[in-house]
Amino acid sequence: MPVRDSASDALSERDSQLLAFEARWLGHTGAKEEAIRVELELAPARYYQLLGRLIDSQAALAQDPLLVGRLRRIRDERRRERSTARGGA
C-alpha cells in the first residue's frame, strides 16, 4: 500500500480509508484496536506504521489538514516525551 509523496498525487483509496478511520477514532482507546482488525483487516501495529508514513505525505495534509496536523503534533510531542525520559533517567 504505497503512500504518496507529492501534493499533486491523490491518495489511494486505502490511504483515504486510514485517514477517515483515524478521524472517527482519534482519542478513543480500547475498542479501537479491535475495530482496526475488523474494519481495516490490519494488525494494529501495521495500521500505526502505515498511518505514521501517511501523515508525512503532502497528499494526506492536503486532504485533511486539521487531522494530519493534529496527528503530527501528537507524534512529535510523544517523541519529545520519550527523548526527555531517556535523557533524564
C-alpha positions in Angstrom: 0.0 0.0 0.0 2.0 3.0 -1.2 1.9 6.3 0.4 2.1 9.3 -2.0 4.8 11.9 -1.6 3.5 14.7 -3.7 0.6 17.0 -3.1 -0.3 16.5 -6.8 -0.7 12.8 -6.2 -4.1 11.7 -5.0 -4.3 9.4 -2.0 -5.1 5.8 -2.7 -8.5 4.5 -1.6 -6.8 2.6 1.2 -4.9 5.8 2.4 -8.2 7.7 2.4 -9.7 4.9 4.5 -6.9 5.1 7.0 -7.4 8.9 7.4 -11.2 8.5 7.7 -10.9 5.7 10.2 -8.4 7.7 12.3 -10.7 10.8 12.2 -13.5 8.7 13.7 -11.4 7.0 16.3 -9.0 9.8 17.3 -8.8 9.9 21.1 -10.7 6.6 21.7 -9.0 3.7 23.2 -9.8 0.1 23.9 -12.2 -1.0 21.2 -10.1 0.9 18.6 -7.7 -2.0 18.2 -10.5 -4.4 17.6 -12.0 -2.1 15.1 -8.7 -1.9 13.2 -8.6 -5.6 12.9 -12.3 -5.9 11.8 -12.8 -2.8 9.7 -9.4 -2.5 8.1 -8.2 -6.1 8.3 -4.9 -5.0 9.7 -2.9 -5.7 12.8 -2.8 -2.6 15.0 1.0 -2.4 14.7 0.8 -2.4 10.9 -2.0 0.2 11.0 0.1 2.6 13.1 3.1 2.0 10.8 1.1 2.9 7.7 -0.6 5.9 9.5 2.8 7.2 10.6 4.1 7.2 7.0 0.8 8.5 5.6 0.7 11.6 7.8 4.1 12.6 6.5 2.7 12.9 2.9 1.7 16.1 1.4 -1.3 14.4 -0.2 -2.6 13.5 3.3 -2.0 17.0 4.5 -3.9 18.4 1.5 -6.9 16.0 2.1 -7.3 16.7 5.8 -5.0 19.4 7.1 -6.6 19.5 10.6 -6.4 15.8 11.3 -2.9 15.4 9.8 -1.6 18.5 11.7 -3.1 17.1 15.0 -1.6 13.7 14.4 1.8 15.2 13.6 1.7 17.3 16.8 0.7 14.3 18.9 3.6 12.2 17.4 6.1 15.0 17.9 5.0 15.5 21.5 5.4 11.8 22.2 8.9 11.8 20.7 9.9 14.7 22.8 8.5 13.0 25.9 10.4 9.8 25.1 13.6 11.8 24.5 13.2 13.7 27.7 12.5 10.5 29.7 15.6 8.8 28.2 17.8 11.8 29.0 16.5 12.3 32.5 16.5 8.7 33.6 
